[in-house]
Amino acid sequence: MFLLCGLGNKGSGYAHTRHNAGYLVIDRFSEKYRIPINKKMCGCRVGMSDEIILAKPDTFMNLSGRPVSSLMKKMGISAEDILLVHDDLDMEFGKIKIKWGGRDGGHKGVRSVADTLQSILFYRMKVGIGRDLSMASEDFVLSRFRGEDLEVLRDAMDRAVEAAHTFFFEGKEKAMSMYNKWRSDL
């Protein structure tokens, strides 16, 4: 059993904001593979198939650790079999990157998960949201995607879903090799 967990902030006021990129990937995966997110378990909204659990912690971003850890324990999921999806302010908008371990880079949701698990050793998929230097970082991550961003966002979500599927069903190394490369000029 695998766990694909997207980070975001609960509530309609945060829907479709850049900080909710993790939730958006889970929603797109749910839609594409017809795994409805229709259960509540361990403080998460959950969808399940025979092979994979989709989860969105039903908390605010900086409190994501406890529900993620609880769900992992309840379902017997190891750090090797989780892919935590989150936004990354320091990556080019639309780029994705899968990595094992590493520091949280100032991302409070990732920090919460690492603190609760007492380890940084788990897989993450970072979804680049870019940066707008004319805005404070806190304001930018909570801003909604604009019309001109929607095509890049759709492509990024589709690539993230393909990468997650490859990660779980064809191998972690293959997914990292295939999807960590991206050029914006293509």
N, C-alpha and C positions, 0 to 999 in steps of 0.2 A: 504494500500500500504506500502511495506517495502523497505528499501534501504540497499543494500549490497555494500559497498564502499571499494575498495582496494587502499592503498597508494603505491606509487612508484615514480620513476623519469621518465619523458618523454624522448623519444629519443632512437634510436636503440643502442647507446653506453651503455645504462644502462639495456637493455633487458637481462633477465635471471641472473641478479645480485642478491645477497642476500637481498639487500635493497628493491628490487622489489617483495618481497614475496607476498605482498598484491595484486599487479597486477596479479601475477600468479594464486592466488586463484580465482580471478574474471574470468580470462580466462578459468580456469578449470570448474567453475560453468557454464559459458556461453556454453561451449562445452557439458557438461553432460546434461544440461536441455534445450539445443537448444534455447538459448536466444541470438541472435546475437548482438554484440556490434557494432551498425551501425549508431548511431546518435551522434550529438554533442549538448550539452545543458549545459548552465551555466558554461562553462569552463571545462566540463567533457566529456569523451567518455562514451556513455550510451547504454545500452540494456534494453528493457522493455518487461514484460509480463503483464498479467492482475493483478498479485499480487505483483510483485517484480521489482525493478529497480536495475540494476547492474551499477556501476559507477567506473570510473578510472579518477581522476582529471588529466587534461592534462597540468600539471605544474611540476615544480620541487618539491621535497618532502616538503621542508620547506615553500612552498607557498600553501599548500593543503587546508587550512582553508576556504578561500574565495569561491572557487568553490563548496566545500561540503556544506557550509552554504547557498549559492545561490540556489543550487539544492534542498536542504531540504525545503527552503521557497517556491520556485516555485511549488513544488509537494506536499506541505502540510505535510511533514514528520516530526514527532516529534522525540525527542531524544530517546524515548522508542522504536522506530521502525527503528533505524539505527544500523547496525553492521559494525564498522570500522575495516578493516583487515590490519594489519601491521606486519613488522618483529620485532623480539625482540632478541637483541644481548646477553642478559643475561639469556636466556632460552636454554635448551638443544636442539640441532638440531633435528628437526622433531616433537617436542612437540607443542601442541596448547593449548591455554587457553582462555576462554571467561570470561570477567569480566565487571562489571558495575563500571564506574567512576574510580577514582584513578589518581595519578600523571602520568606525561608523561614519567618518567624514562629516561629523556634525549633524547627522540625521537622527533626530530624537526617537523616531520609531524604531530604527535599527538598534540604537543604543538601548532602548527598553527591552527589546528581544534579547540582545546579547547579555544585558545585566541579569535578566530573569533566567536565561539558560546558563549563566555563568561561563559563557564561552563565546568566542567570535568565530568558532569553527562550524559554519553552516554555509550552504549555498545561497547566493543572492542574485537576483536579476535587477540591475539598475536600469531605469528608463530615463534617458536624458530629457530634461524639460528646458534646458538652456537657462539663460540668465538675462535679465533686463537691468543694465547698470543704472538706468534712470529711476529705478524703484528699490526700496529696501527689500532685502531677501525675503523677509517674513511676509511682506505684502505681495511679492511676486508669486511665491509658492501657493498662496491662497487665492490668486487671481484665476479667473476662468479662461479657458482657451478661446482665442478670437477666431473669427471666420476664416482668416487666412492661414490659421494653424491647423484647421480640421483635416485637410488632406494628409499632411505630414503625420498628424496624430493617428489617423486611420491606418496608414502604412505601418507606423511604429507598433500599434496594437496588434495588427495582423502578424508582423514579424515576431513580436514577443510571444504570441500564442504558438506560432510554429516552433519557436525556439524552446518553449516549455515542453511542448509535445515531444520534440526530438530529445530533449534532456531526459525525460522520464522513460521514453520507450525505445530510443535508439542509442542512448549513452550520453553521459555528461560531457566527456571529452569531445565527442562529435558535435554536440550543441555549441560548446564554447568555440571550437574551431570554425564552425560555419557562421555563427551569428555575432561573434565579437568583432568581426570585420565589417565595416560599413563606411562608405564614402558618400558624403552629401552631394558630390558633383555627378553622381551616376544617374 
